[in-house]
């Protein structure tokens, strides 16, 4: 239900989206604020719990540029769709630029550079959009690298700050659903528990934590 807002309960944050703005209340709830002075709750922030990462990460330093490259071990089949198609992935960080390599065992048409996306819904209700920044792959089992900011944000002069903010959110909450959008089809992925991956819902959290420690 929409309710009339007061200036004492809202801390205005972010940017206008069509006829509305996103805001955060003093209680930590994310809401949509409409032009007519009403608001609607989007989600309620859940308690953040600390976790331990079991992911191994390796570091390489380029002897000429001194660039630091961190790579985490790949998690195989940590997510699946209703047809049993799976995804695998890992994290790659070069200095302060972090991307995730994701492979899918099905047909999405192609995974297209700057056009294909993944959207990650977290347990706090937020959705983080990732943009593909790797070459287009039209194979039967496509693989692509995704950066956790949307296409518009990749052109923002402050994109590294936006990237850091999204990584912090991804590190705090488990994921519930991942939507992968190809050139022809999309698929929705849920966590796939296995003996090798006991907590697949912590994919982003554990991989970011391990990279941060290097």
Secondary structure as UniProt FT lines:
FT   STRAND          3..4
FT   TURN            7..9
FT   STRAND          10..17
FT   TURN            18..19
FT   STRAND          20..25
FT   TURN            26..27
FT   STRAND          29..34
FT   TURN            35..36
FT   STRAND          38..44
FT   STRAND          57..61
FT   TURN            63..65
FT   STRAND          68..72
FT   STRAND          75..80
FT   TURN            82..83
FT   STRAND          86..94
FT   TURN            95..96
FT   STRAND          97..104
FT   TURN            113..115
FT   STRAND          117..122
FT   TURN            123..124
FT   STRAND          127..132
FT   TURN            140..141
FT   STRAND          143..147
FT   TURN            151..152
FT   HELIX           153..155
FT   TURN            157..158
FT   HELIX           159..172
FT   STRAND          175..181
FT   STRAND          186..191
FT   TURN            198..199
FT   HELIX           200..202
FT   HELIX           203..212
//
